[in-house]
């Protein structure tokens, strides 16, 4: 099924054309992202201490996230499966859209971060997207790759301008971190912070929204950083499980030893460490 190009209007009445999305292509790319992430990560884990995802209701949702890695869009595509019944868009660098035209066909919006015109278009397009219920707009608020320990986060003021133009809905902080625990492949850790409801503070300026969003993102990322350092899988819910173990001859020999002992073979390094404990 293809969705036709949507001619929307921002809150000031100006026409905004949203890309014509091809749902079959989105589903195909989401399937690919799921397999690709599963191949390269031990697990995608959702923090149990954060806000539940998906959020209740169908109100417009602006998801603002930090930007630690090239993997961010792929992991967000995995997360997007949890809200596949909602109309989703995502901001991405305009050069990437020029290079990979199919991005536009699955809901990615090109953003020129190097010009005033690009900043204005980002706000107008985002406001048009979030003017309707059941829509989600994913935005890397920092607009550049940054380490998860960098403070302040220094998010772009465009997200504050966008939030200030929302008539209704929520701003939902998302924290991402990638870390190695006990396996040869890394963990993708995810945490959703407390939603910021537009209706609770209808008179906030763009500058106030920018500060409020950055503070919420910082709190959320601080908690996730601490949970990452705990190296405790029990604090998380597994959304996707990848491969464990080393593979090759070493795991083949471990499998034979488990069979000889009459045990079920668990290739994970954590399981091997537990067996060695007295």
Secondary structure, 3 states (H helix, E strand, C coil): CECCCEEEECCCCCEEEECCCEHHHHHHHHHHHHHHHHHHEEEEEEECCCCCCCCCCCCCEEEEECCCCCCHHHHHHHHHHHHCCCEEEEEEEHHHHHHCCHHHHCCEEEECCCCHHHHHHHHHHHHHHCCCCCEEEEEECCCCCCCCCCCCCCCCCHHHHHHHCCCCCEEEEEEEEEECCCCCCEEEEEEECCCEEHHHHCCCCHHHHHHHHHHHHHHHHHHHHHHHHHCCHHHEEEEEECCCCCCHHHHHHHHHHHHHHCCCCCCCHHHHHHHHCC
